[in-house]
Amino acid sequence: MRTLLFLGFMCLFMSCHKYPDAVEQALEQAGDNRKELEKVLEHFRKQGKIPYQSACFLIENMPYHQSKEMILLDSAYNSYFERVDSIYFQLFSNMTIEEIRPYKKKKHDSLCISLAENFKKIAVPRILNVDKTDIQIINSEFLVDNIESALRIWNEKGYKTDKDFDFF
């Protein structure tokens, strides 16, 4: 009787997963990237049902998606775009779309020329051919940023995270 009880307990214990079955299956395919994806799951587990379900949904579907190429950007790209964003924020942050539109039609003003010259100095991105699925290469920071962006837009549009996940 003890043996039967022990075997029943072991079967029950082994069938318990930390994550839903489909997520566990995807994590098994992640290889060395599993820890990155678990960071995402643990981050969103603390934030509620919809954020956590969003992370689970993306991760369980990642094995079916991949890119053929990976673009490696020089660190100068980030610096350049931070400067451009800062300049444009200073110029246009207090303006409406209607007020900004006329500026978009101007060609080759001194600011655009200067920015273009600086952009030409940045090294051309390297492109690597990859033979991995998204689940094997996408990092936690990328997923967290994208899920949080989607949730922020969801909330800004007046939706509530207590709605059904299928609606989200």
PyMOL commands that set and color helices and strands:
alter all, ss='L'
color gray80, all
select helices_A, chain A and resi 2-15+21-29+31-45+49-64+75-92+97-105+110-120+134-137+140-156
alter helices_A, ss='H'
color red, helices_A
select strands_A, chain A and resi 69-72+126-129
alter strands_A, ss='S'
color yellow, strands_A
deselect
rebuild
show_as cartoon
